[in-house]
Amino acid sequence: MGAEERIAELMKAMQEREIGEVLDFAEFLIAKRERDKTAAFAVFDKHAGVWSGKFNREDAYDRKVLR
C-alpha cells in the first residue's frame, strides 16, 4: 500500500475536525518547502552579477587535486 492509500485509509477513520488538522499540516509542509526553496535561491540572488570576468573552464581544473 502506498502512502496516498494509507493516508486515505487513515482519514476514513478520522472525524472531520481531525481531517482539518491533517489538511492544515499538509498545507504547512508545502508552504515550508516553498519558503525553504525561496531562501535557498536568495543566496544565489544575493551574489548575482558579482562576477564580471570571463569564465574559463580549463582554469577551474588547474589544481593538482583535480589532475
C-alpha positions as a Markdown table, in Angstrom:
| # | Residue | x | y | z |
|---|---|---|---|---|
| 1 | Met | 0.0 | 0.0 | 0.0 |
| 2 | Gly | 1.4 | 3.4 | -1.0 |
| 3 | Ala | 1.5 | 6.5 | 1.1 |
| 4 | Glu | -1.5 | 8.0 | -0.6 |
| 5 | Glu | -3.7 | 4.9 | 0.0 |
| 6 | Arg | -2.5 | 4.7 | 3.6 |
| 7 | Ile | -3.4 | 8.3 | 4.3 |
| 8 | Ala | -6.8 | 7.8 | 2.7 |
| 9 | Glu | -7.5 | 4.8 | 4.9 |
| 10 | Leu | -6.5 | 6.7 | 8.0 |
| 11 | Met | -8.7 | 9.6 | 7.1 |
| 12 | Lys | -11.7 | 7.4 | 6.7 |
| 13 | Ala | -11.4 | 6.6 | 10.5 |
| 14 | Met | -11.0 | 10.3 | 11.5 |
| 15 | Gln | -13.5 | 12.8 | 12.5 |
| 16 | Glu | -14.0 | 16.0 | 10.4 |
| 17 | Arg | -12.0 | 18.1 | 12.9 |
| 18 | Glu | -9.1 | 15.7 | 12.7 |
| 19 | Ile | -9.1 | 15.7 | 8.9 |
| 20 | Gly | -9.0 | 19.5 | 9.1 |
| 21 | Glu | -5.8 | 19.3 | 11.2 |
| 22 | Val | -4.2 | 16.9 | 8.7 |
| 23 | Leu | -5.0 | 19.3 | 5.9 |
| 24 | Asp | -3.6 | 22.2 | 7.8 |
| 25 | Phe | -0.4 | 20.3 | 8.5 |
| 26 | Ala | -0.1 | 19.2 | 4.8 |
| 27 | Glu | -0.5 | 22.8 | 3.7 |
| 28 | Phe | 2.1 | 23.9 | 6.3 |
| 29 | Leu | 4.6 | 21.4 | 4.8 |
| 30 | Ile | 4.0 | 22.6 | 1.3 |
| 31 | Ala | 4.4 | 26.3 | 2.4 |
| 32 | Lys | 7.6 | 25.4 | 4.3 |
| 33 | Arg | 9.1 | 23.7 | 1.3 |
| 34 | Glu | 8.4 | 26.8 | -0.8 |
| 35 | Arg | 9.8 | 29.1 | 1.8 |
| 36 | Asp | 13.0 | 27.0 | 2.1 |
| 37 | Lys | 13.3 | 27.0 | -1.7 |
| 38 | Thr | 12.9 | 30.7 | -1.8 |
| 39 | Ala | 15.5 | 31.2 | 0.9 |
| 40 | Ala | 18.0 | 28.9 | -1.0 |
| 41 | Phe | 17.6 | 30.9 | -4.2 |
| 42 | Ala | 18.0 | 34.2 | -2.2 |
| 43 | Val | 21.6 | 33.1 | -1.6 |
| 44 | Phe | 22.2 | 33.0 | -5.3 |
| 45 | Asp | 20.3 | 36.2 | -5.9 |
| 46 | Lys | 22.5 | 38.0 | -3.4 |
| 47 | His | 25.6 | 37.3 | -5.4 |
| 48 | Ala | 24.0 | 37.7 | -8.9 |
| 49 | Gly | 26.1 | 39.8 | -11.2 |
| 50 | Val | 29.1 | 39.9 | -8.9 |
| 51 | Trp | 31.4 | 38.1 | -11.3 |
| 52 | Ser | 32.1 | 40.3 | -14.3 |
| 53 | Gly | 35.1 | 38.4 | -15.8 |
| 54 | Lys | 35.2 | 35.7 | -18.4 |
| 55 | Phe | 35.0 | 32.2 | -17.1 |
| 56 | Asn | 37.5 | 29.7 | -18.5 |
| 57 | Arg | 36.6 | 26.2 | -17.6 |
| 58 | Glu | 40.1 | 24.9 | -18.1 |
| 59 | Asp | 41.4 | 27.3 | -15.4 |
| 60 | Ala | 39.0 | 25.8 | -13.0 |
| 61 | Tyr | 40.8 | 22.4 | -13.3 |
| 62 | Asp | 44.3 | 23.9 | -12.9 |
| 63 | Arg | 44.8 | 22.4 | -9.5 |
| 64 | Lys | 46.9 | 19.4 | -8.6 |
| 65 | Val | 44.0 | 17.8 | -6.7 |
| 66 | Leu | 41.9 | 17.7 | -9.9 |
| 67 | Arg | 44.6 | 16.2 | -12.2 |
